[in-house]
Amino acid sequence: MFWPIYKSKIVLSKEQRDIYIHFVLASYPSLKDYKSQNFKIPPHTFGDFLYENFEKEVASFCTPTYRQNNVKDCWAYVTSFGKPISYWHHHLRSSTINGVYYLKVNEKDKGIQFRYKDNILHIQPAVNDLLIFPSWLEHYPFPSEDENIRISINMEMLCEQSANELFAIK
């Protein structure tokens, strides 16, 4: 079974990761309970670094042409146990290519599942993993199983070509 998912790494030192985690948590004091929050990372912060690496990884398997309205945003997704917020979804309306970078994961996390042509693929991401996939691919991030937070950084790329062209799907 062919899965249109690329797995890579954006390697950060422990010090860099700790700074990024602190930035996410300190910048948004309203997240005291960390049940589930999704918010835009301000420009000119570590999000720029992550997006540049996302672009490099995408360029390793295709040559996207950005639409004029492509916005190089990153979104932090912070979640912990206590609120089932996950569901099957895709990003057809907002992007062509999606990336998810795992800044912080927990031992009890069950990972993420992808659904394609009635098949399910389970991936257990590790810290520093970057998953890249087409916007139409349904995915389901499992809810956290413990009180420790999980932080993923979501990125989107809006291209002139279709996702099928870019991922060489016929």
N, C-alpha and C positions, 0 to 999 in steps of 0.2 A: 504494500500500500504506500503510495507516494503521499507524503505530508508536506505542504508548502510552508514549512516552519524552519527557520534558520536559528541555530543556537550558537551564541558566541559569548564573549566575556568583555567587560570593561573593567580592567583590573585597577582597583584603588588600594592604596595602602590602608592599613587599619586606622592610621591617623586621619587620612582624608575621609574615610567612611564615617568615622566618629564626628568629624566636623560637619559633614553633610547631614547626618542624622540629627545632630544638635540643632543645625540650622532649621531643618524641617519642623522639629518640635518646638523650638524657642520662638520661631516666627509666627506661630499660630497658637497662642495661649488658649483659644477657645476649644482646643482639642483635648481638654483635661481628661475626658473619659476614654478617648481614642476608640470609640465603638466603630466608627467608619467615617472617614472624611476624605474628600477628593478636592484638591485645590491646585491652582496654577502656581508654579514656582516663578517668582519675579525674574525679569530679564537681568542679565549681567551677574548672574550668580552661578552656582555649579551646574544649573540646568543647561547653560550654553555649552559647557564641556561635555556633558552627557549627550546632547543632541549632535554635536560635531562627531562624536564617536559612533553614534547611531547612523549618521550619514556615511561615514567611512565603511561601516559594516554592510550597509545596503549596497554601496558602490562595489563591494567585492563580488556580488552576484548579479547585478543589473546596473543599467544606466538610466536612472530616472530623470525626467525633465519636470521640474517643479512648475506647478500652476502659479500664476501671479499672486493668488490669494493664499498660497501656502504660508502658514504661520509656524515658526519654529519654536513651538511651546512645549514645555514639559509640565506634567501634572503629577503631583505626589498623591499617592493613594495610601492612606494610613488606616489600618484596621486592627482590631483585637477581638477577643472572645466576647460574646454577649449579645450580638445583634446579627442575625442572618441577613446579609446584604447581597449575597452573591446570586447570580442568575445567568442563564445562557444569554449571550448578547454578541453583537458585532458592531463595527463602526463604519458601515457603508456610506452614511451621509456626511461624515466629517473627514474622511481620509481615504488613501489608497493603500498605504503601508502603515502598519502599527508596530511599535516596539515597546517592550516592557523590560525595564532594568530592575533587578532585585537588589535594593540597597540593604535591607534587613529582613531576614527570614528567621523562623523559629523551628526547633526540632520537631514540634508537633504539627507544623503546617502540612496540609495534604497536597499542596501545590495547585496546579491548574489543569483543566481538561480542555481539549479541543474536539470539536465535532465536525466531521467532513464526510459527506456521502454515507450517512448512517453508520459511520465508524467513529470510535472514541479513542483518543490518544491522551494518556496521562503523562504529565511532565512534573517532576519534583525539582523545582529550581533551587539553586544554591546562591549564596551571596555572590554578587558581581556578575551573575548570569544576565544575558541579554537575549530575549526571544523576539524574533522578527517574523511577522506573518501578514498575509493579505487582509485588508479591512473586512472582507466578507466572511472570514473564517470565524464561526461561532466559538466562543470560549467561555469557560466557567471557572473563575478563581474560587477555590473552596474558602469558606469562612475560617477564620482562625480558631484554633482549638484550645488556646490558652490565653492568659491575661497579658502576655508579652506582645508588643506591637509588631506588626509586619509593615514594612514600607517598600512599595514599588513605585517606580517612576515611569509614567506612561508617556509615550511620544507618538506623534502622528505625522505622516508625510502625505501631502496632497499633490498628485502627479498628473501630467497630461495623459500618460499611458494608463491602460487598465491594469488592475492588479494581476489579472491572468497573463498579460503580456510580460509584466515585470518578473513574475515568478515562473515564467515559461510553462504555463498550464494550457494544455490544448483541449 
